[in-house]
Amino acid sequence: MTQEIRFNLNGSDTVYTGNPADRLLDVLRNELRLTGTKCGCKEGECGACSVIIDGKLINSCLVAMGSLEGAKVLTIEGCTKTPQFAALDKAYESVSAVQCGFCIPGMIMASQCLLANNPHPSEAEIREGISGNLCRCTGYNAIVKAVGTAAEEGNGLW
């Protein structure tokens, strides 16, 4: 079964023609060549494939293309073009919050979504906001500090 699905991807109107049951993760990586969204568990457990859909953090491995009609989808590639990303990037770098880097696109998306909805989160709220994203390297403390730093130094971005 083939269907035309119209949605906004990273600020551009996009038409996907294919099986509406195809996973967003697979379409992003294999067809649209947006490989910043990582394939981790394929079960919605790790957060490596996190994207923002209509303002909500979503694991793209759990999203059927057919559900995206009219939606606004932001991937890490689109996020990197925003002033919010610049603040997050600087904060992550300033506290050395990146080690292997595999989880970072998903962590950045979680950070972006959290700060967009709560510009001045407490440490507990930051930990909750990134809790759907697994990291095997950092121990999370540096990432939590980076999000807090971005919130403090964001100068009204959020």
One Martini backbone bead per residue (centre of mass of N, CA, C, O) as a GRO file, in nm:
protein
  158
    1MET     BB    1   0.095   0.037   0.024
    2THR     BB    2   0.034   0.370  -0.094
    3GLN     BB    3   0.116   0.703   0.037
    4GLU     BB    4   0.049   1.041   0.088
    5ILE     BB    5   0.260   1.249   0.300
    6ARG     BB    6   0.209   1.555   0.473
    7PHE     BB    7   0.486   1.753   0.599
    8ASN     BB    8   0.702   1.906   0.834
    9LEU     BB    9   1.061   1.938   0.779
   10ASN     BB   10   1.262   2.154   0.911
   11GLY     BB   11   1.063   2.386   0.761
   12SER     BB   12   0.972   2.182   0.531
   13ASP     BB   13   0.786   2.080   0.292
   14THR     BB   14   0.667   1.737   0.282
   15VAL     BB   15   0.669   1.434   0.073
   16TYR     BB   16   0.551   1.108   0.132
   17THR     BB   17   0.594   0.804  -0.060
   18GLY     BB   18   0.432   0.526   0.098
   19ASN     BB   19   0.426   0.342   0.365
   20PRO     BB   20   0.242   0.417   0.652
   21ALA     BB   21   0.409   0.191   0.834
   22ASP     BB   22   0.651   0.330   0.827
   23ARG     BB   23   0.924   0.438   0.988
   24LEU     BB   24   1.061   0.730   1.060
   25LEU     BB   25   1.349   0.644   1.113
   26ASP     BB   26   1.392   0.501   0.836
   27VAL     BB   27   1.326   0.742   0.655
   28LEU     BB   28   1.535   0.938   0.755
   29ARG     BB   29   1.791   0.756   0.705
   30ASN     BB   30   1.731   0.602   0.415
   31GLU     BB   31   1.577   0.837   0.240
   32LEU     BB   32   1.669   1.134   0.369
   33ARG     BB   33   1.962   1.129   0.508
   34LEU     BB   34   1.903   1.161   0.834
   35THR     BB   35   2.160   1.050   1.057
   36GLY     BB   36   2.130   1.188   1.344
   37THR     BB   37   1.922   0.984   1.384
   38LYS     BB   38   1.936   0.723   1.593
   39CYS     BB   39   1.988   0.366   1.611
   40GLY     BB   40   1.915   0.159   1.873
   41CYS     BB   41   1.646  -0.032   1.981
   42LYS     BB   42   1.349  -0.013   1.833
   43GLU     BB   43   1.154   0.036   2.131
   44GLY     BB   44   1.159   0.319   2.301
   45GLU     BB   45   1.417   0.315   2.531
   46CYS     BB   46   1.676   0.527   2.450
   47GLY     BB   47   1.644   0.809   2.255
   48ALA     BB   48   1.827   0.824   1.989
   49CYS     BB   49   1.548   0.895   1.800
   50SER     BB   50   1.483   1.175   1.874
   51VAL     BB   51   1.204   1.392   1.825
   52ILE     BB   52   1.002   1.669   1.719
   53ILE     BB   53   0.643   1.666   1.756
   54ASP     BB   54   0.451   1.914   1.800
   55GLY     BB   55   0.643   1.977   2.071
   56LYS     BB   56   0.722   1.667   2.107
   57LEU     BB   57   0.885   1.410   2.245
   58ILE     BB   58   0.995   1.148   2.015
   59ASN     BB   59   1.017   0.822   1.911
   60SER     BB   60   1.074   0.735   1.582
   61CYS     BB   61   1.042   0.414   1.612
   62LEU     BB   62   0.710   0.465   1.690
   63VAL     BB   63   0.652   0.602   1.403
   64ALA     BB   64   0.418   0.635   1.171
   65MET     BB   65   0.385   0.796   0.881
   66GLY     BB   66   0.066   0.820   0.880
   67SER     BB   67   0.075   1.019   1.150
   68LEU     BB   68   0.205   1.294   0.991
   69GLU     BB   69  -0.021   1.444   0.894
   70GLY     BB   70   0.053   1.788   0.936
   71ALA     BB   71   0.315   1.779   1.073
   72LYS     BB   72   0.586   1.878   1.294
   73VAL     BB   73   0.932   1.811   1.224
   74LEU     BB   74   1.224   1.771   1.439
   75THR     BB   75   1.555   1.744   1.394
   76ILE     BB   76   1.883   1.774   1.445
   77GLU     BB   77   1.931   1.923   1.177
   78GLY     BB   78   1.725   2.152   1.240
   79CYS     BB   79   1.829   2.236   1.520
   80THR     BB   80   2.123   2.341   1.427
   81LYS     BB   81   1.972   2.618   1.302
   82THR     BB   82   1.948   2.728   1.593
   83PRO     BB   83   1.991   2.925   1.872
   84GLN     BB   84   1.942   2.698   2.076
   85PHE     BB   85   2.169   2.515   1.985
   86ALA     BB   86   2.404   2.703   2.040
   87ALA     BB   87   2.360   2.701   2.347
   88LEU     BB   88   2.384   2.393   2.387
   89ASP     BB   89   2.658   2.347   2.259
   90LYS     BB   90   2.816   2.532   2.449
   91ALA     BB   91   2.733   2.389   2.713
   92TYR     BB   92   2.835   2.104   2.650
   93GLU     BB   93   3.127   2.194   2.604
   94SER     BB   94   3.190   2.348   2.880
   95VAL     BB   95   3.130   2.047   3.045
   96SER     BB   96   3.189   1.784   2.895
   97ALA     BB   97   2.908   1.610   2.783
   98VAL     BB   98   3.089   1.455   2.571
   99GLN     BB   99   3.181   1.148   2.436
  100CYS     BB  100   3.087   0.941   2.208
  101GLY     BB  101   2.783   1.074   2.096
  102PHE     BB  102   2.531   0.892   2.039
  103CYS     BB  103   2.315   1.044   2.240
  104ILE     BB  104   2.319   1.354   2.170
  105PRO     BB  105   2.087   1.409   1.978
  106GLY     BB  106   1.869   1.320   2.184
  107MET     BB  107   1.956   1.509   2.414
  108ILE     BB  108   1.913   1.772   2.261
  109MET     BB  109   1.612   1.729   2.207
  110ALA     BB  110   1.534   1.710   2.506
  111SER     BB  111   1.646   1.985   2.587
  112GLN     BB  112   1.484   2.159   2.395
  113CYS     BB  113   1.202   2.071   2.492
  114LEU     BB  114   1.230   2.142   2.785
  115LEU     BB  115   1.306   2.452   2.750
  116ALA     BB  116   1.051   2.530   2.587
  117ASN     BB  117   0.860   2.443   2.848
  118ASN     BB  118   1.122   2.505   3.064
  119PRO     BB  119   1.345   2.762   3.111
  120HIS     BB  120   1.367   2.694   3.454
  121PRO     BB  121   1.494   2.428   3.560
  122SER     BB  122   1.547   2.196   3.765
  123GLU     BB  123   1.731   1.930   3.828
  124ALA     BB  124   1.490   1.734   3.840
  125GLU     BB  125   1.366   1.829   3.567
  126ILE     BB  126   1.604   1.753   3.394
  127ARG     BB  127   1.614   1.453   3.462
  128GLU     BB  128   1.329   1.402   3.356
  129GLY     BB  129   1.368   1.521   3.060
  130ILE     BB  130   1.613   1.289   3.003
  131SER     BB  131   1.506   0.995   3.093
  132GLY     BB  132   1.461   0.873   2.784
  133ASN     BB  133   1.785   0.890   2.781
  134LEU     BB  134   2.059   0.703   2.704
  135CYS     BB  135   2.381   0.674   2.882
  136ARG     BB  136   2.710   0.509   2.896
  137CYS     BB  137   2.932   0.749   2.975
  138THR     BB  138   2.864   1.017   3.168
  139GLY     BB  139   2.637   0.989   3.412
  140TYR     BB  140   2.470   1.281   3.347
  141ASN     BB  141   2.587   1.528   3.505
  142ALA     BB  142   2.691   1.695   3.262
  143ILE     BB  143   2.421   1.718   3.118
  144VAL     BB  144   2.270   1.861   3.340
  145LYS     BB  145   2.461   2.102   3.348
  146ALA     BB  146   2.421   2.192   3.054
  147VAL     BB  147   2.121   2.258   3.074
  148GLY     BB  148   2.149   2.465   3.300
  149THR     BB  149   2.337   2.653   3.143
  150ALA     BB  150   2.147   2.710   2.905
  151ALA     BB  151   1.926   2.836   3.078
  152GLU     BB  152   2.101   3.070   3.199
  153GLU     BB  153   2.239   3.158   2.897
  154GLY     BB  154   1.985   3.198   2.686
  155ASN     BB  155   1.860   3.482   2.666
  156GLY     BB  156   1.540   3.414   2.588
  157LEU     BB  157   1.515   3.150   2.400
  158TRP     BB  158   1.284   3.000   2.585
   0.00000   0.00000   0.00000
